Amino acid sequence: MAQQVFGDVLKKGEAIFQNVSGKLLEKPAVAKALEAAMVGRSKVDEGVALALKRLNVQTRGEFRGLKARVEGLEAQVGELREALDALKAASSKPAPSKSPARSSARAQAKKAPRKA
């Protein structure tokens, strides 16, 4: 019940605000003042951006770009670590031993006298 009353009051307030703001914007002086305020704000924004650049402070866009680059590099480092671990695991396996038949055949060949 209370939420419904609050919703109705909110809707009426929005309607009144739209009505008043519409009437205000119909007046040329108000429209001109609003336009001047918007132009002034954009000039202030440009001035702040220039000051931050001169102070070598990163802008939000530059910071986001750097963050994305760092995240990409971290992913590459992770992949390289996994590859290195795989190489270490592969190299730590014992080398296959020579077959006993080959080894004994060579040993016998060395011991046997050579025919001239």
N, C-alpha and C positions, 0 to 999 in steps of 0.2 A: 504494500500500500504506500509506504513512505517512498519507495523507489519510483513508483508511478507518479507521485506528486512531484518528486524531484525532476523526473524526466519531462513532465509537462512544463514546469517552470523553466527548465533549461531550453526547451524548444521555443517558448515565448520570448526568452531573453535573446536567443539567436535571431528570431524574427525581428525583434525591435532593433538589434544591432545592425542587421542588414538594411533595414529601412532607414535608419539614421545615417549609416555610412553611405548609402546610395544617394540620399539627399545632399550630404556634404560634398560628395564627389561631383554632383551636378553643378556646383558652384565653381566658376573658373578660378577664383582665387585659391580655393582649397586644392583643386587639382594641380594648379601651378606650384603651390607650396610642396605638395607631395612629390611632384616630379623633381623639384629642386633638392629635396631631402634625399631622394634616391641617387641623384647625380653626386651629391656631397658624400654620401656613403661610399660610392664606388671610388671616389678620389681618395678617401681615407683608407680604404682597403688597398689601393695601389701604393699609397705612401707607406703603409705598414709593411707591405711585401718588399718594397725597395729597401726600407730600413733594415729588415731582417736579412736581406741578401747582402747588404753592405757589412753587416755584423757577422756574416758567415754563419747564420743560423739556418738550419734546414727547414724548408717549408713542409707542410703536411704531405704534399704529393711526393716530394723528394724522399722524405722519410719512409713513406709507404714503398717506394721503388727500391730503396736500400734494404728494407726489411724483406721484400720479396727476393732480392738477390742473395741475401744472407741465407734465407731458408733454402734456396736452390743449391747454394754451395754446401750447406749442411747435409742435404740429401745426397749430393755427390760424394762427400766424405764418407757417409754411411755406406754407400755402395762400394767404395774403394776399400773400406775396412772389411766388409764381408768378403770381397774378392781376395784380399790379403790373407784373411783367416782360412779361406778355402785352399789357397796355395800353401800356407803353412801346414795345414792338415795333410795335404797330398804329399808334401816333401818329408813329413815325419814318418810316413809309412816305411817299413823296412823294404829295401830293394830286393827284388826276387833273386833268390840264391841260384847259383849255377847248378844245373842238373848233375847228379852224381855220375851218370853214365859218361857225360862229356869230360868231366874232370878226370875220371879214372882212365879213359882212353888216352888223354893227353899225357898223363903220368906214365902210362905204359909205353907210349911212343918215345918219351924222353929216355926211359931206361933201356929200351931195346937197342941193340947195336944197329948201326946204319949199314946198309948194303951199298957197296961202291959200284 
